[in-house]
């Protein structure tokens, strides 16, 4: 019997975020799934250029495949997230994954999903409250005050942790993913992720 889902990601942080999110089946409104996450050894460029080669051996073992990568760092920064998704999806469909594959590009990077105005985000980055955290990031130029999200989400996380003398780790990313409200994140790529998961693996009750 095939397993439900194989996931290809560029790094450990993405792996930990997805493990955190997929543990919350009730919040995602999906059933329990049998999934496996693989890290591409060549990170974002490898995911872009060679997802088809990597996933070819798995098409008879898994029902569905989901691919993640950052637009920034992929070597394809001149393309939109949607263009990158289309290119990767088209290549992977040709090796046995027709109608069973989706691609999600973080724009610009994974950390864009974390930046919701949640007290849990502040807590795990070492701050007393979200207002103080957001003000600090904006004051350091990583977040234009008029925007909903920081333009430099990864650097914003890094400087917030550095200010509190906390080393960056994948475990922090997992804790955020396990606790931040799904309703607070309106990032288009996250909404796409929820829609895909609910379409593929709807809750049984």
C-alpha positions in Angstrom: 0.0 0.0 0.0 1.3 3.5 -0.9 2.1 6.0 1.8 0.2 9.3 1.7 2.8 11.9 1.1 6.5 12.5 0.2 7.8 16.0 0.9 11.0 17.5 -0.5 12.5 20.5 1.3 15.8 22.4 1.0 16.8 22.5 4.6 16.3 21.3 8.2 14.4 24.4 9.3 11.7 23.7 6.7 11.6 20.1 7.8 11.0 21.1 11.4 8.4 23.6 10.5 6.4 21.0 8.5 6.8 18.4 11.2 5.3 21.0 13.7 2.5 21.9 11.3 1.6 18.4 10.3 1.3 17.4 14.0 -1.7 19.7 14.2 -4.2 17.8 12.1 -7.2 19.2 13.8 -6.1 22.8 13.2 -5.3 22.0 9.6 -8.6 20.2 9.3 -7.0 17.1 7.8 -6.9 13.4 8.7 -3.8 11.8 10.1 -1.3 11.1 7.3 1.6 8.9 6.7 4.4 11.1 5.3 8.1 11.3 4.8 10.3 14.4 4.5 13.5 14.4 2.5 16.1 17.2 2.5 17.8 17.9 -0.9 21.6 17.9 -0.4 21.9 20.9 -2.7 19.4 23.0 -0.9 17.2 25.5 -2.8 19.1 25.3 -6.1 19.0 21.5 -6.0 15.2 21.5 -5.3 14.7 23.8 -8.3 16.9 22.0 -10.8 16.7 18.4 -9.7 13.4 17.7 -7.9 12.4 15.5 -10.8 15.5 13.3 -10.4 15.1 13.2 -6.7 11.4 12.2 -6.7 11.4 9.9 -9.7 12.1 6.7 -7.5 9.2 7.5 -5.1 6.3 7.8 -7.5 5.1 4.2 -6.9 5.7 4.4 -3.1 3.7 7.6 -2.3 0.3 8.8 -3.4 1.2 12.5 -3.4 4.3 14.7 -3.5 4.8 18.2 -2.1 7.9 20.3 -2.8 9.1 23.4 -1.0 11.8 25.9 -1.7 12.7 29.6 -1.0 12.7 32.0 -3.9 15.6 33.8 -2.4 18.6 31.5 -2.6 17.2 29.4 -5.4 19.2 31.2 -8.1 15.9 32.1 -9.7 15.3 35.4 -8.0 14.5 37.0 -11.3 11.4 34.9 -11.5 8.2 35.2 -9.5 7.2 32.5 -7.0 4.4 31.4 -9.3 6.8 31.0 -12.2 9.2 28.9 -10.1 6.3 26.7 -8.9 5.1 26.1 -12.5 8.6 25.2 -13.8 9.3 22.7 -11.0 5.9 21.2 -11.1 6.0 20.7 -14.9 9.3 18.9 -14.7 8.3 16.6 -11.8 5.0 15.7 -13.5 7.0 14.2 -16.4 8.6 11.5 -14.2 5.4 9.9 -13.0 3.7 12.5 -10.8 1.0 13.8 -13.1 -1.9 15.3 -11.0 -0.2 14.2 -7.8 2.4 16.9 -7.2 2.3 20.5 -5.9 5.1 23.0 -5.4 5.1 25.9 -2.8 7.7 28.6 -3.0 8.4 30.8 0.1 8.6 34.4 -1.0 11.2 35.4 -0.2 12.0 32.7 2.4 10.5 30.2 4.8 10.5 32.8 7.7 7.7 34.7 6.0 5.3 32.2 7.5 6.5 32.9 11.0 5.7 36.6 11.0 2.2 36.8 12.4 1.4 39.1 15.3 1.3 36.2 17.7 2.5 36.2 21.3 3.9 32.7 20.7 6.3 34.1 18.0 7.5 36.7 20.5 7.9 34.1 23.2 10.0 31.7 21.2 12.2 34.5 19.8 12.9 35.5 23.4 10.7 38.7 23.6 8.2 39.7 26.3 5.5 40.7 23.8 4.8 40.9 20.1 4.6 44.7 20.0 8.1 45.1 21.4 9.4 42.6 18.9 7.8 44.2 15.9 8.9 47.6 16.9 12.5 46.4 17.2 12.5 44.8 13.8 11.0 47.8 12.2 13.5 50.1 13.9 16.3 48.1 12.4 15.0 48.4 8.8 13.9 44.9 8.2 10.2 45.8 8.1 8.7 48.9 6.5 6.0 50.2 8.9 3.3 50.3 6.3 3.7 46.6 5.3 2.0 43.6 6.8 5.2 41.5 6.8 8.9 42.2 7.0 10.7 42.4 3.7 13.6 40.5 5.1 11.9 37.9 7.3 14.9 35.6 7.8 17.2 38.5 8.8 14.4 39.8 11.1 14.3 36.5 12.9 18.1 36.4 13.2 18.5 39.9 14.6 15.6 39.4 17.1 17.3 36.2 18.4 20.7 37.8 18.4 19.4 40.8 20.5 18.3 38.3 23.1 21.5 36.1 22.8 19.5 33.1 21.7 21.2 30.8 19.1 19.0 30.2 16.0 17.9 26.5 15.8 15.4 24.4 13.9 13.8 23.5 17.3 12.7 27.1 17.6 11.1 26.9 14.2 9.2 23.7 15.2 7.9 25.3 18.4 6.6 28.3 16.5 4.9 26.0 14.0 3.3 23.9 16.8 1.7 26.9 18.5 1.1 29.9 16.3 -2.6 30.2 15.2 -3.2 29.2 11.6 -5.8 31.9 11.4 -3.2 34.6 12.0 -1.2 33.7 8.9 -2.6 35.1 5.7 0.5 34.6 3.6 -0.5 33.4 0.2 1.9 30.4 0.2 0.6 29.3 3.6 -3.0 29.5 2.5 -2.0 27.5 -0.6 -0.5 24.8 1.7 -3.7 24.6 3.8 -5.8 24.3 0.7 -3.7 21.5 -0.8 -3.6 19.5 2.4 -7.4 19.8 2.9 -8.0 18.8 -0.7 -5.7 15.8 -0.6 -6.3 14.6 3.0 -9.7 15.9 4.2 -10.7 15.2 7.8 -12.8 12.1 8.1 -15.3 13.5 10.6 
